[in-house]
Amino acid sequence: MKRYFFIALIVIPAIFLSACSANKDSSLLLPSRADVISLSMSCDEKEEKITDKEAIDKLLSDLSTVSMKSKESYNDAPNADNYIKISFEVSDGQSGSVIYIFEESGKFFIEQPYNGVFSIEESQYSAISGMLP
C-alpha cells in the first residue's frame, strides 16, 4: 500500500505540472500541403476561391513561418471590426483549418480560433490581403 501511495505522490504532481505548462511558442495548425485542394478567402462582400497550386504553396509557406503567439484565442472569430477569413478545403472533403487575418491599432495579426493570436508583419498582411479581388 505504501508503494502505491509513493507512486501516486510522484505521478499526480507530474501530471498536474505538465497540464499547467503554457506553450508560448506554439504555431498555427495548418493542413498538410498535399491535402489542400483549395482555399476560400473572404472579407466583407469580397470572396475569392483559390485553386492555383503555386498560390496555395506560397500562402502556406508564408503562414508556416508564423510562430510568435501574442495571446490566447477564446472565440470562433476575432473581435476586430474588419478581418479576412481564410478557409482551407482538404482532400477528405472536410473543412481543414480556418484562420482570420486582421489589423488592430496599427499592428497585424492572425487568429486561429482556440489556438492563438499571432503577430505578423505588415508585408505579410499586405501580401495576403492582395490575394483578394
N, C-alpha and C positions, 0 to 999 in steps of 0.2 A: 504494500500500500504506500509506503514511504517513497518507493521508486516512482510510482505514478504521480504522486504529488510533486516530486522533484522535477520530473519531465514536464508536467503542466506548468510549473513555476518558471521554467525556461522558455517553453514554446509559446505560451499565451502572450507574454510581453513582446516577443519577437514578431509575432503576427500583428499585434496592435501597432508596433512601431513601423512596420513595413506598410501597413494600410494608411497610416497617417502621413507618410512622407510625401511631399509635394514635388512633382517633376516640373521644374521651372523651364527646362529646355525641351519641352515636347514640341512636336511639329505637326503640320497639317496631316490629316489622314486622307491620302489621295488614293484613288483606284489605280491599279496597275495599268500602264500604258497599253499593254496588249489587250486588256479587257474593254477599253473605252471605244465605243462606236462613234459617239458624237457628244457634243455639249451644247447646252442652251444657255444663252446669256440674255438677261432682261433688265431693263431699267425704265421705269415709268411705262410709256406705251411702246418703247423700242424693244424689239426682240430679234434675236439672231440665233439660228441653229447652225453650228459649225461641224462639218464632217471632214474637212480637209485635214489629212493626217499630219502635215507639216505644222499647221496652225495649232493643232491639239498638242503635238510634241513640244512646240515652243512654249505654250502655256503651262503644260505640266512641268517642263524643265524650270521655268521661272518660279512656279509655285513650290517646287521641291526645295528651293533654297531658303524658303521662309521658315524660320525656326525661333525667332525671338518673341516669346509669349509676353504680351503686355498685361493681360488679365484673364480671368476665367469667363466662360460664356455660360449663362444660365437660361438663355432664351432660344426660341426657334428662329428668330430673325434679329438683326441688330436694332438698337433703339434709335439709330440715326434716321433723319428725315429722308435722305436720298441714298440709295445704295444699288449696286449691281449684283444681281443674283446669278450664280453660275451653277448649273446642274449637270452632272455627268451621267450619260446613259452608257451602261456597260453591257457586255455581250450576253449575259444571262437574262437580260430583259428587265431586271430590276433597276431602280434608280440607284446610282452609285453614291456619290457624295454631293453635298450642297455646300457652297461657300458664298459669303457675301463680302463685297469689297466696298469700302466707303471712306469718306473724308470727314474728320471731326476736329474742329479747332485748328485747322491747318496741318494736321497730321493724317497719315493714311494707314488704313487697317484692313485686315482680312479677318472675318469672323467665321468660324466653323462651329455651328451650334453644338453646345455641350462639350466641345473640345478646347476652345480658347479663342482669344482675340490676339492677333499677331500684328506687329508693326511691319510696315513695308515702306519702301522708298517712293517718292513722288513719281520717279521714272517708271517704276513697276506699275503704279496705279494708272499712269497715262497710257502705257503700252496695253494694258488690259482693257481700259475704257475705250481705247482706239479701235478695238475689235467690234464694237457696236456700230451699226449704221448711222 
